[in-house]
Amino acid sequence: MTPRMLLILSENWTMADGRDLPTLVRWAREAEDAGFDAVMISEHVVLGPDAGADGLMTNPREYALPGNQDPATPWPSSLMLLSAIASVTTRIRLVAGAVLAPLRHPLLLARELGTLDLLSEGRLVVQPTVSWSRDEYAALGVPFAQRGRILDEQLAVLALLWRQTPVSHSGEFFSFKDVYFEPKAFGPDGPRMWFGGQHMHPRLAARIRDHGHGFHPLGTPTPADLATLSTVLAGAGRDLADLELIGGLRATFPDATSPADLGEAMADLPDQLAAGYTTFCVKPGQFIDDPAGVGPFCREVIRRAEALA
């Protein structure tokens, strides 16, 4: 099977200025031309001091994780950027990674996602998450401790909105009566959804069971994690083999300033394919420094991936 490659457009600030968003749009078009399957943009609304509470990442090319990033890290709107990308591409999937759903009202979230899904003619993939920053939740006035329950209620509301009109809902956090929601998303079930996290806990497994089309873990899940997920899915008549599993290139940096070696990072792709992973995340800033070199870089990734497969 040929691996599906996904270009991460967030966090590449060693290559592009945080205000130069047209460059990210151009990279997405170049990724599509090179044969990439998807691009992904993640989000934060704001950051506070807890963004760097554990100390900043050793090499600025590393992934932004809870507590390892400068609070001044640029995080432009993922959905607005993906809308711009949708307008200049025709095939590539648009992954809204780490959409912080509890920071939005579900009716507003559905309007944003549904519109982008229509604009892209069904190419949108959404990864809703509760995220990790207490400071971000405090700034927006949303109770951090209740974020998981808020997300679960939001997912139930979204499922209703994609299917019917008018819609009424009375829940713990949101209530509305006889709202008309048109136009709906491109497909009758709304955008495809991925879920992920650092650990396989009961709520995550239930979200994947009830709403998920893909599993995008943070790091490598343990065999026990996958066994738990498989059992939960089987209880609903679903099979883990039918779930899109998202892996990625694992960059090793020689020091605190240099990029990683692409060949070394791609060496375990056959093992990930054998384990059932089909889609692989690549962050170009981990491997190159030239913003004009993303097109050739993407072509080289595809060439290597096809050879390894």
Long-range contacts (C-beta under 8 A, 24 or more apart in sequence): 1-273, 1-278, 1-309, 2-305, 2-306, 2-309, 3-269, 3-273, 3-278, 3-279, 3-280, 3-305, 3-308, 3-309, 4-37, 4-38, 4-278, 4-279, 4-280, 5-35, 5-36, 5-37, 5-38, 5-279, 5-280, 5-282, 5-298, 5-301, 5-302, 5-305, 6-36, 6-37, 6-38, 6-39, 6-40, 6-93, 6-95, 6-246, 6-279, 6-280, 6-281, 6-282, 7-31, 7-36, 7-38, 7-39, 7-40, 7-282, 7-283, 7-284, 7-298, 8-39, 8-40, 8-41, 8-97, 8-281, 8-282, 8-283, 8-284, 9-39, 9-40, 9-41, 9-81, 10-40, 10-41, 10-42, 10-43, 10-64, 10-75, 10-78, 10-97, 11-42, 11-63, 11-64, 11-73, 11-283, 11-285, 12-283, 12-284, 12-285, 13-60, 13-73, 13-74, 13-285, 14-60, 14-61, 14-285, 14-289, 15-284, 15-285, 15-288, 15-289, 15-290, 15-291, 15-294, 16-291, 18-73, 18-74, 18-76, 19-74, 21-76, 21-81, 21-84, 23-291, 24-81, 24-85, 25-81, 25-84, 25-85, 25-88, 26-294, 27-284, 27-291, 27-294, 28-85, 28-88, 28-89, 28-92, 29-85, 29-88, 29-89, 30-294, 30-295, 30-298, 31-92, 31-294, 31-298, 32-89, 32-90, 32-91, 32-92, 33-295, 33-298, 34-295, 34-298, 34-299, 34-301, 34-302, 35-298, 35-299, 35-302, 36-92, 36-298, 36-301, 36-302, 37-92, 37-93, 37-279, 38-92, 38-93, 38-94, 38-95, 38-125, 38-279, 39-82, 39-85, 39-92, 39-93, 39-94, 39-95, 40-95, 40-96, 40-97, 40-281, 41-78, 41-81, 41-82, 41-95, 41-96, 41-97, 42-75, 42-78, 42-97, 42-98, 43-75, 43-77, 43-78, 43-79, 43-96, 43-97, 43-98, 43-99, 43-100, 44-75, 44-100, 44-131, 44-133, 44-136, 45-75, 45-100, 45-103, 45-136, 45-139, 45-140, 46-135, 46-136, 46-139, 46-140, 47-71, 47-72, 47-73, 47-75, 47-133, 47-135, 47-136, 48-133, 48-134, 48-135, 48-136, 48-138, 48-139, 49-135, 50-133, 50-134, 50-135, 51-133, 51-135, 58-253, 58-256, 59-253, 59-255, 59-256, 59-257, 59-258, 61-251, 61-253, 61-259, 61-260, 61-283, 61-285, 61-286, 62-251, 62-253, 62-286, 63-283, 65-218, 66-132, 66-133, 67-132, 79-112, 79-113, 79-116, 82-116, 82-120, 82-124, 83-115, 83-116, 83-119, 86-116, 86-119, 86-120, 86-123, 87-119, 91-123, 92-123, 93-123, 93-124, 93-125, 94-120, 94-123, 94-124, 94-125, 95-125, 95-126, 95-127, 95-194, 96-124, 96-125, 96-126, 96-127, 97-127, 97-194, 97-216, 98-127, 98-129, 98-131, 99-126, 99-127, 99-128, 99-129, 100-129, 100-130, 100-131, 100-136, 101-128, 101-129, 101-130, 101-150, 101-151, 101-154, 101-155, 102-130, 102-137, 102-142, 102-146, 102-147, 102-150, 102-151, 102-154, 103-136, 103-137, 103-140, 103-142, 105-174, 106-153, 106-154, 106-157, 106-158, 106-161, 106-174, 107-157, 107-161, 107-174, 107-176, 107-179, 107-181, 109-154, 109-158, 110-157, 110-158, 110-161, 110-162, 110-181, 111-181, 113-158, 113-185, 113-190, 113-191, 114-161, 114-162, 114-181, 114-183, 114-184, 114-185, 114-190, 114-191, 115-183, 116-191, 117-185, 117-186, 117-187, 117-190, 117-191, 118-183, 118-185, 118-186, 120-186, 121-186, 122-186, 122-187, 122-191, 124-185, 124-186, 124-191, 124-192, 125-191, 125-192, 125-193, 125-194, 125-213, 125-214, 126-191, 126-192, 126-193, 126-194, 127-193, 127-194, 127-195, 127-196, 127-216, 128-154, 128-155, 128-193, 128-195, 129-195, 129-196, 129-197, 146-173, 148-203, 149-173, 151-207, 152-203, 152-206, 152-207, 155-207, 155-210, 155-211, 158-190, 159-190, 159-211, 161-190, 162-188, 162-189, 162-190, 163-188, 163-189, 194-244, 194-246, 196-246, 199-225, 200-224, 200-225, 200-226, 200-228, 200-229, 205-229, 205-232, 206-232, 208-232, 208-233, 208-243, 209-233, 209-235, 209-236, 209-238, 210-236, 212-243, 213-243, 213-244, 214-243, 214-244, 214-245, 214-246, 214-279, 215-243, 215-244, 215-245, 215-246, 216-246, 217-246, 240-276, 241-276, 244-278, 244-279, 245-275, 245-276, 245-277, 245-278, 245-279, 246-277, 246-278, 246-279, 246-280, 246-281, 247-272, 247-277, 247-279, 247-280, 247-281, 248-280, 248-281, 248-282, 249-280, 249-281, 249-282, 249-283, 249-286, 251-283, 251-286, 251-287, 253-286, 259-285, 259-286, 259-287, 259-288, 259-289, 260-286, 260-287, 261-287, 262-287, 262-297, 262-300, 262-301, 262-304, 263-304, 266-301, 266-304, 266-305, 266-308, 269-305, 269-308, 269-309, 270-308, 270-309, 273-309, 280-305
